Amino acid sequence: MNVAALVSGGVDSSVVVHLLKEQGITPDIFYIRIGMEDEEGYISCPAEEDIELTQWIAKKYGCRFEEVDLHREYWDRVVSYTIDSVRRGLTPNPDVMCNRLIKFGAFDEVRGHGYDCIATGHYATTDILGGTTFLATAKDPVKDQTDFLSQLEYRQIERLMFPIGHLMKSDVRAIAAQAALPSATRKDSQGICFLGKINYNDFIKRYLGEREGDIVGLETGRVLGKHRGYWFHTIGQRKGLYLGGGPWFVVRKDIEDNVLYVSQGYDPEAQYGRRIPLAGFRWLSGVNPGGEDIMFKIRHTPEFHPGRLTVNADGSALIESADRIQGIAAGQYATVYDAAAHLVIASGMIT
């Protein structure tokens, strides 16, 4: 089997190579370098240590190593999407788009198309039902990353290998320690890679600037304070409002008039909803293996919520949740699972 392994230097992808070798597979190892380039110069992830560790893994296991520079593709497809979404008052998800458009999109266009399978260190699995391959949840519910993969196309899903998807994170670290891999005790990466060490609000300010607006109490209509631009805030946000008498939560944004509406208290009713409308809805594997009863997530969390799904002919859909859902933010993606919360069956953007 001809396998390409996407390796970042972290413990998860390093163990992927170890497990493939135990199966008798010697993958070609690829390190994807992403970053961004603008009028102020090139900004990249702190990649040098990652590349050294990845090269070490390649040498240890006798694998061919190649670095693939996709920073321009990342700018064109992911960073631009992020800026445009924020400008429109949405809450983007760069991680979801990076997986679909870069790791399993641009990489496939440049190098991956020559391989039978692409192996990654994501916490996910695949399952075959009636001859159709489905993305499915990982054994470790805390580390499960199927929501970050929920915008993949079927042609991408059917070629993926997730060698650590059947393991708990503690098992992965134990394997790395037993194999004396230098990443065994390395911390997991956090944050959005293209920002490097740049603060997220500083990044947004660079492209969208600042525009003062009112912060208004939803229930009272009183002006409570000022903000520097709706694009710095998202639905459900608590920190960064700098209002007295809190806690206060952002519950609505008026994009046209640049107004933030907030509600007071730890559990204000205005924070919650049960109806989640979706646009661009699609079945990941082209079919619906179940009925209207589903489980779903609207953010990266171990918890699932039960609901019912209605799909319309125009590509829109509606999730009616059995639970009250906090912080339903337009622009985020809802991931739809079967009733057993195992198969990922569909995905759509919250409107």
Secondary structure, DSSP 8 states (H G I E B T S, - for coil): --EEEE--SSHHHHHHHHHHHHTT---EEEEEE-EEEETTEEEE-S-HHHHHHHHHHHHHTT--EEEEE-HHHHIIIIIHHHHHHHHTT----HHHHHIIIIIIIIHHHHTGGGSSEEE---S-EEEEETTEEEEE--S-TTT--GGGGTT--HHHHTTEE-TTTTS-HHHHHHHHHHTT-TTTT-----S-GGGTTS-HHHHHHHHH----EEEEETTT--EEEEES-GGG--TT--TT---SS--EEEEEEETTTTEEEEEESSS-GGGEEEEEEEEEEEETTSS--S-SEEEEESSS-S--EEEEEEE-TTS-EEEEEEEEEE---TTSEEEEE-TTS-BEEEEEEE-
